[in-house]
């Protein structure tokens, strides 16, 4: 008999995010059972959770190690399998089997270590070196970066002038974002969308392999921002936060051969949008911003200013 899935506590807590999450979590044990049986997989360890997925170590029918990922079906992740297939294991985890209709992916088993285990500048170099391998010609099924950003900018434009976000930055992000969206790249690439330290795991084929794309079609210069807002405690502990942020930014730009100005503009846009979403989430739920919210907004503002001072 297939053992019942025990959903990790941090994933179970996502029920508070609304009915779609609750429905998905309620259905996970049955989905886990069905996919294990249909694909003849044997559980081989405790389940692990991502923000919107559970990953179960398994053995395939031949006894080889693999990982079964069951993810929440949403707009950002629905084409994850297409990006992984396009990459074919080149710099990224290998996709072994997929049922995108049910959000089920069978993946190459990777180690637990991620890029938080090495020096931050070295980690930025690893990610930057992966860009050239991942930024292949875009797939026609992917939504464009521009289509997302246009929608997000429209919402940002409704932000009240008294919101706890510098108005100069808001206006700058609106102006830059509209220009970037209008300048559609001649040859759009597959953009990972969320490529940071936790989304690069230790492998056996290669030292580091990329996981968990939120694939889009568009400008590769959209990518670097997550490397600046993650591992924040390490940067905040440095004497000169601005210099530390800029060191990461310039490492990525230089190693990847990106256009510095364009990458900088995307960082500003993404950080202001991130801050706006926090403010908007609080307003929608009818609550005041808490300490964690304000710390995040401060982080976003600090990064947006640091890359352009």
Protein Blocks (a to p, Z undefined) as FASTA:
>chain_A
ZZdddddfklmmmmmnojklmmmmmmmmmmmmmmmmmnopacebdcdddfkbccdddddf
kopacddddddddfklmmmmmmmmmnnonopacdfbdcfknopacdddddfbdfklpcfk
lmmmmmmmmmmmmmgcddfkbccfklmmmmmmmmmmmpcfkbccdfklmmmmmmmmmmmm
mmccfbacddehlacfklcccdfkbmbdcehiacdeddfklmmmmmmmgoklmmmmpmbl
mlmmmmmmmmmmmmnopafklmmmmmmmmmmmmmmmmmmmmmmnopacdfklmmmmmmmm
mmmmmmmZZ
